């Protein structure tokens, strides 16, 4: 995993996401999910280019309480947080440009 992307757990989620000022994009994923694995490279590229946002990943199999609390029912699912609050989400795979455009539109 890239140094730009933090692997989050139920123990670290509050500190790394809910108590953070600014924007954090969380990738809800699972290792058995093909589209999730394809999006991993996309997320790494976007994380290296969009410095205004911190990036994290939550394995839904290992962190079911987090997934349940945000009603994650399909993956990959991307949830953008601002100052600890979920503000927008999107489900499914996409291109790097689509993800980057969506992210930049939502941090304006």
Beta strands, then each sheet from edge to edge (+ up, - down):
strand 1: 5-8
strand 2: 23-29
strand 3: 53-59
strand 4: 77-82
strand 5: 85-91
sheet 1: 1+ 3+ 2+ 4- 5+
end
